[in-house]
Amino acid sequence: MKSAYVDFIRIRFLTMLAYRVNYYSGIVIYAINIGAYYFLWKAIFGSAETLQGFTLAQMTTYIAVSWMARAFYFNNLDREIANDIRDGSIAMQLIRPYSYLLVKMMQGLGEGLFRLILFMGPGLVIVCLLFPVKLPKDPVVWVIYFIMLLFSLFINSQLNILTGLAAFFVENNEGMMRMKRVLVDLFSGVLIPIAFFPGWLKGIMEWLPFQAITYLPSAVFTGRTPLDQAWGVLGLQVLWFVILLVPILFTWRAARKRLFVQGG
Amino acid sequence: MLYATLFWEYIKNYAKTRLTYRADFWVEVLSDLMFQATNLIFILVVFQHTPSLGGWSESEVIFVYGFFMIPYGIFTTFFGMWNFSERYIVKGEMDRILTRPAHNLFQVLLENVDPPSLIGSVVGAIIMAVCWNDLGMAFHWYYVLIMLVFVLGAVLVYGGIYTALSAISFFSDAPTGIVPLIYNVQNYGRYPVNIYNKTIRFILTWLLPFAFVGVIPASYFLEKKADDISQLAWFTPVMGIVVFTLGLMLWNYGVKRYRGAGS
């Protein structure tokens, strides 16, 4: 049984591999976006040495690694689940002897693996050549960062699954999915590090899971969060991962009871 | 005259189909505005930490963004050809278009018309008005006319670029990935161009002239800056006509070469 789930990772990886050409332009697009924010932040810093504990060099690294992390953890699980529900194929999925949600999570992992090797990896190399990015020298930072990155993927996938499952309750959750994407980009810290938000908003953000997706790992990577605090931050991510399981299981139970396939 | 009646018929048709799903309509409008809002939030947050962005104050940068939203809203209303390659070339709908007498680009554009995007333009105009007040700038009646000319020029710049990009599908039916690429480059044009290096500034001004959609025409109304790009403001309509003509020429050439996808 265990190997069946591993196979889902493998199959998704291979499917993605067949469409790898689509992701080459993705690297260029991410580089373009990183460039835009690099110049913006350079102008924002002006003559200032540090802003909110970031030096310009750290900020550049932060932008580059955050966008590249997004290249890794991004997936469309929400849309896939919503489509399964809308076209009724979820009924077929439910009678199969596996956990639908676990399969989705595995497919997310397979996609993540693909994105790590063919998107984030080469992307990071290219970005390092284009912009003055300073990579951490301590191997421990790299190890912690990669563990945190894995949890970024988990937490982002969990939010995607939750948004996708909403299709059980509202017939068209297109708007919800779009808003979730905007919220994640804004509040996870890809566009603006959480430290820059005004106090009240920062206060709210510290109680929401979004920062665990980008801000926490990127802050460790750039060295803004010192190494001795990094384990605590990782703990926070794990905590969110566990907490988010509760609404997912709850929604899943409620959803199966009211499943209503339209046609099919 | 024929085109005016056709235009009206297309709009009526659009309204009928959309009114069937009213809830979706508002959700779409709201999520579009939220997307724009993130850019504004970025500007607002950033100016908590710096008094100026390359010599531009907060109100000025927001003013530029407000101006940008007006042509951008009009552009997305009338040039929504995002899935042109897939729908018209791969699925062969272009054949249907070509059997009709009205100009093919006109038909394609109106089949994809999306009036809700105009709400973005209205929001942009309001943002501009608020900044105008904040900056305490003088307002002359003829500014309205100048604004119209600039907005029209900016829409043509955008329209020309995307017409040209869509025309690429006539030469290659495989997805080239170039449209999303340019879509991301256009974000550069929303901010003062002097924050970029020389190469990018040159590209944004003369090669992919996205600067003519935001910062250059908007700067005409603002205080003069050190590099004074407002001198270029009157090039906006010229650029618009040139870029759109080039786009249309490429399109027409593409249509002439078009042989159908085969199925």
Interface residues (C-beta under 8 A of the other chain):
Chain A: N22 Y24 S25 G26 V28 I29 I32 N33 G35 A36 F39 L40 K42 A43 I44 F45 G46 A48 L51 Q52 N172 E174 G175 R178 M179 V182 D185 L186 L191 I192 F196 F197 P198
Chain B: Y21 A23 D24 V27 E28 L30 S31 M34 F35 T38 I41 F42 V45 V46 Q48 H49 T50 S52 L53 G54 P175 T176 G177 I178 P180 L181 N184 V185 N187 Y188 Y191 P192 I195 Y196 N197 I200
